[in-house]
Amino acid sequence: MSVARTRTVLPATALAMVWSIALAVQPELQLHGGLELVWGDSAPDAAPGSDRLIGNLVTDDGQRIALDVDSARFAAGDLYALQGHRIALLAPAQAASGVAEAAVAAPLRAETIVSAESLETAAATSAVTGAQPWVTIACKFSDNTSEPKDLAYFQTMLSNSPGRLDDYWRTVSYGKVNVAGSAAYGWFTLPHPRSYYVPASGSADLNKLFADCTSVANAAVDFSNFVGINQMFNADLDGYAWGGNRFTTLDGKSGSWRVTWEPPWGYQHEAPLAHEMGHGFGLPHANNSDLDSDPYDNPWDVMSDSWHDATSDATFGTQPKHISTYQRDRLGWIDAARKLTIDTAGTWTNLSLDAAELASSPNLQMIVVTLPGAVATHYYTIEARRAGVAGDLYDHNLAGSAVIVHEVDTTRKEPAWSVDAQTPPANVADDAGSMFVTGETWVAPGGALILGVSSASANGFVVSVNRAADDLVFRDGF
């Protein structure tokens, strides 16, 4: 039997070997720099499948080279674990090098991406712990004088009052993270009208928005006191709210900053702002398993679905739900004693799996099951969630109390997909097929694992897991 382990999603040592071999065989275009990833999240009334992801390699001289993120995911194995890190990239020899982002005719395709830091350093700095203060700067376009929310609203939103975002991040991180020290400033008037930043056709120019919004706020804000920057704009951008990271220097502080770009609908509700801040912390989207183009249909993770099964507040709108244990583990929030990794054949019975939201759980909160014969980037996670708990401000309105399973493939755009036992899977993963309760058994594709839910407990469920032998021929995917 296996024992509890720490985080499993790290830059793979094997990739470093591939890098060395590739350089020896074909010394192609080699680039070094910081990795920026910025997610564009569509408004709640937008058509499914309209999310976006922008990747840039930021060179030492400040140039942004646009990356083809689809190739980059496979080139890295777990691209999202490298967000905000310095990376080494191997690209086809015919690719153009040393050009600014605006001059790139097509995004650069990567063959291999590895961390340019030591694996130990990358792992340590991927964890998010301690104080993470964000500054909110409210900026209005020169042709629009409206101020949708006052400064007190933004200051309260990031406070530690119950339901506010400092309380939220403390809760979902089991007290490992807070945003204490956050502050809000504004409204500041941008030097140009909205049309300068958001062309009639095309995407908002995030570079111009960031440069000008931070510039007009600079006299009032000492950015060196913060790790994150929430930019609140007084009109819609391009139909998206954006969140991720940005390499820059502000007030003498250089490095990767956590950044969001928010239209009014992105801050009139706390849930979408928490979602974008999650991207700033390095979290990717989650998804369900219905194979459509919509990543916003997994209500068990705010990094997928901000809206379904959520609680609400009269002032701050839709409230964020918890994130999955997969996402928590990415940021180093699951204690080793609360996590079991099963990577050998056998049967584990009477496993007490407590609800993921419990900060003082005495039992397991996460089970990871590797796949026989599969690569390290593909595995399952198992967690418990509870609905209707008195005093729970975030998960209270979930569809039910159940064991939830995610299939993880770190090379996918959305690595963690909630499993649905029914055929075909539901469009939104809050159906009975996605919730495993007492007396139910689920068999993974190919018989790789069998999950049984034996009984309910005071804080979650008692489960059993049978993991197949490594010589089982397993075929990936749904």
N, C-alpha and C positions, 0 to 999 in steps of 0.2 A: 504494500500500500504506500501511496505517496504521502508526503507531509505538506503542511502549509508553506507557501512560497510567497516571495514578494513579486513586484510587477513583472509581467512577462512580455509586455509590448515595448521593446527597446530596439535601437538600431542593431541589425544583426551582424555578428562578427563575420559571418560568411560573406556579407557584402564587401567587407574590407578586402577579403581574399580575391573576390571577383574584380575589384578595383585594381589591385596589384597585377593580376594576370592580364587585365585589359590594357594596362599601360605598357606592359612588356610586349604584348602582341601587336597592338595598334595604337601608337601614341597620338590619339586624336585631339580634338579641342578640349582642353582642360580649363575649367573655370572654378574660382573660389569666391565665396561671398556669403551673405546672410540670406536665409530663406524667409520670404514674406508669403503668407497665405491670407487672403481676404475673401470672405463668403458674402454673397449677395442673396438676401432672403426676401422673397416677394411678399407683397401685401396679402392679407388673409383672403381677399376676394379675387386674387389673380388666378389665372389658369394653372392647373397642375404642371409640374415639370419645368418651372421657370426659374429655379434657383441657379445661382452662378458661383463659380470659384475662380479666383484670379491668383496666379502664382508668379512671383518675381524672384530672380536672383539679384541681390543688391551687391554690386562689386565694391571694392575698397575705395574707389574714387567716386562712389555715390550713384553710379548708373544703375538703372533698373532694366534688367533683361527679362522680358516676358517668357514664362515657361509654359510648355504644353503639359498641363497638369495630369492628363490621362497617362501619358508616357512616364511622367515623373513618379506617379504612384507605384508603377511596376518597377521602375528603376531603383526606387528607395526601399521597397518592401513595406515600410510604414512611413510614408511621407509626412504624415501629420505629427509624428513624434519628433520631427526635425524642425517644426515651425519655430522661428525665432533663433535658431541655431546657425552657426557657420557650417556650410556644407562644401563638399568637393563634388564637382559634376563633370561627367564625361559625356560629350556630345559628338554627333557625327562630324567628320572632318570638314564637310562642306558647309557647316553652319557658320553664319556670320558671328564674329566675336567683337567685343568691345564697343557695342553700339547702344545708344540710349533706347529706352523702352519705346519712345515715340517713333523711332526709325525702324523698328523691327517689323518686317512685312508679315511674318508668321511667327507664332510662339516657338521657342527653341525646344526641340525634342531631346530628351535625355536618354542615354543608354544605361548609365549607372550613376547613382547618387549615394554618397555616404557622408556620415558626419565627419567634419574636419576637426572635431574635438575628440578627445579620448572617449571611449564608450562610458567610462565611469563618470566623467564630467557631464556628458550629454544626459545620462540617466538622472543624475542628481539635479541638474537644472531643469529637467522636464517636470519634476515635481513642483507643485505650486503650494506654498505654505506661508504662514505668517501674514503680516499686514500687507495688503494689496490696495493702497489708496488710489482712487480714480478722481480725476478732475473733470467736472462737467462744464463745458463752455457752450453757451447758447449764442448762436450766430444767425442774424437775419440778413436776407438779401437786400441789396441797396434799393430795389424797386418794390419792397414789401415791408411795411412797418409793423405787421402783426407780431404779437408775442403770445403764442398759444398757451403757455404756462408761465407762471411767475417764478422768480428765483427760489422762493420758499418751497415750492413744489419739488424742484430738483434737489434742494438740500435735504428735504425730508425723505425723498425717494431712496437716497443712499445712506439713510440713517440706520440705527440699530433698533428702532421701534419694531414691535411684532408685525411681520408681514413685509417690512421694507428690506431693501437689498443687502444691507449688511447682515441683518438677521438671516436672510435666505442663504447667503454664502456660508455663514457660520454653521447653519443647520445641515446643508447638504455635504459639507466637508467634515462633519463631526468635530467642529471647532478648530480645524487645522488652518482655516483661511478666514480672514475678515477683510473688510474694506474700510476699516476705521481710518480716519484722517482724510476721507474724501471731502471734496468741497465743490461748490458750484459758483459760476461767475457769468455775467451777461446781463442783458442782451447786448451783443456787439454787432455793429453794422459792417457787413462785408463791403469791399471796395467795388464790387460789380453786381449787376442784376443776375437773377437766377439763370437767364439764358446763356450767360457767359460760362457757367459751371455745368449746366444741364442742357445740351443741345436739343433741338426739336426732335431729332432722330438720333438714337444712340444712347450710350451710357453716360452717367454722371462722371465728371472728371474728378476722381477721388483725390488725385494729386493737388489740383488747384484748390479744392475745397479744404483739404487739410492745411495746405500752406497758408491760405488766407485766413482761415478761422483761427489757427494758432497764432498767426501774426497779429491780428487785431486784438487778441486777448493777451498778448505777451506782456504788455505794460502792467496788467493787473494780476497776472498769474506767474508764479514761480514754478515752472513745470518740473524742476528737479525734485520737487517734493512728492511726485506722483509716479506710478508705474503704468497707469492707464488714462486714456483721454476719451471721454464721451462727447461727441460733437452733436449738438441738438440744433437742427435747422427749422426755420419757421414755415417751410413749404415742402411739398413732396419733392423727392429727388428724381429718380428714374423708375419709380415703382418698387424700389428695393430699400431695405435697411441693410447696412453693411457692417461686418465685424471681422476683426483679425488682428494682424500685427503690422508694424511699420518701423523700419530702420531709419533713424534720423537723430539729429542733435538738437536739443532744446535746452536753453539756459545752462549750457555747459555739460549737459548729461547726454551721453551718446549710447546707442544700443537699440534694442528691439522694444518698442512700446506697444502696449495693448490698446487697440483703437476701435471705436465704433463711429459710424456716420448714420445719424438717426433722422428720419422724417417725422412729422408729428405723430403718425399712427404708431411709430416705434417707441415713443415715450409716453403716450397717453395710456398705455398699458405697460405694466411691469414685466409681463412674460416675454414679449419680444426683446425688451432691453436686456433681460437676463440671458436670453438666447444669444444675443450679439456679444455680450460680455463673455459668455462661454467660449465663443470663437476667439475672443481676445486671450483667454486663458489657454487656448490651444486645443479646444474640443471640436471635432468634426460633427457633421450631421449623423443622426441615426435614421433608421427606416423601418418599414415593415416588410413582409415577404410576399406582397401581392404582385410584384414585378411590374408595376406601372412606373411612370416617370415622376411621381409625386413623392418627395422625401418627407412630407409633413403629415404623415399618417400613422405615427407610432406614439400614442399618448403616454407611454410609459417613460418617456424621456423628453424633457423640454428642449433638447437639442434636435428633436424632430418636430413634435407637435406642440405648439404653444397654446392652442386654443381648446381642443377637445378635453372634456372631463376636468376642467380647471375650476378653481374657486375664483371669486371676484371680490373686488373692493370698490366701494362707492366713489372713492377719489382716484385710486390708482389702477382701476380697471382689472383686466384679466391677470391673475396671479400665476407665477411660475410653479410648475410641478417639479418634483425631484428629477435628477438625472439618473441614468442606469448605473449599476455597479461597474460596468465596463468603462464608462466615462470617469467615474470616481477613481478607479484603479489607474487610469492613464495619468491622473494628476497626483498619485501617491497618497490617496485618502483612505484606502482600505488597509487596515492593519494586517500584518502577516498572520496573526493569530485568528483573524476573522476570515481568512481566505484559504481554501483547499484547492490545490491543483492535482487533478487526476490524470496521469500521463502513462499509466501502465494498465494492463488488462486486470480485471477483477470486479468484485461487487462490494460496494460500500452501503451499509444499511444504517438505519436509525441516525441519520445526519440531521441535527437540529439546525434549521436554516431560519434565522430571525429576519424580520422585516428590515429592508435596506435603510429605512429612515431612522432607525434606532441608534442614537449616538452612543449609548452605553450597553450595546448588545453583548451578552456573555457567550454567545455562540457564533457559528458561521454566519456571514452575510454574503459571501460570494463563493461559488464553486466554478472552477474552470475545468473543462474536459477537453483534452487534446484529441485529435482524430487519428485513428490508426492509419499509418502510411501516408498521412497528409503533411503538407509543409507547415512550418511553425506559424505562418501568418493566418492559419485557418483553424478555428476551434469554437467551442460553445461556452457561454456563461449562463449560470443559473442563479436566480435571486428570488426573494420573496417581497411582495408589496402588499400594503394594507390600505383599505379605504374606510371612510367613516369614523376614523379615530378622533375622539373629542380633543379639541385643542390643536389638531394638525392643520396648519394654515395652508399647506401646499399640496399634499396628496389626498386630502379629505374627500374630494369628488371623483377619485378614480372609479373605473367601472366595477371594481370588486377587489376582494382580497384573494391573492392567488400566487402561485409560483410562476415566474416569467422566465422564458428562455430566449437568449439571443444567439444567433449564429453570427460569428465574427470572421470577416476576411479583411485584413488590414490593407489589401491592395484595391478594395472597392472605394468608390467615391463616398459612400456611407458604410463604414466598416461593420457596424452592428445592426442586424436585422432581427426584429422580434419574430419568433417562430409562431406559426398558426397551424394547428392540427387539422383544421377543416380544409376541404378541397371544393372549390378554389378558396384561397385565403380571402378574408374580408378586406374591404377597401380601407377601413380604419381598424387598427389592431386593438379594439376594446371589446371584442366579441368573446364568446365562450371558448372558441378555438385557440385563442391566444392566452387564456388563463387556465392553468392546470391546478385543480383543486383535489381535495381528499378523495381517494379511490381511483384517481385517473393515472394512466400510464401513457407515456409517449416514447415512440421508437424513432430515433434519428434516421435519416436516409442512409441506406446501406447497412443498417444495424450497428452503426458505430457506437451508439450508446442507448441505454434504456433508462428513462427517468420514471420513477414511481413516487407518487405523493401518498404517503402512508396515513398521515393524520394532520389535523391542525394542532397548533400549540398556542400557548398564551401570547407568544410574540411572533408567531409565523407558522412554519410547517415542519413536519418531519418527513424527510425524503430518503430515497435510495437511488443509487446510480450504479448501473452495470456498464463498464467500459470494455469494448471488444478487444481482441488480441491484435497486436501490431501487424500480423500477417494477413489480416482481413483486407481484401481489395476494396477500397473505398473510392467512390466517384464523387468528386466535389460538386457542390452547388445544388440549388433547388431544381 
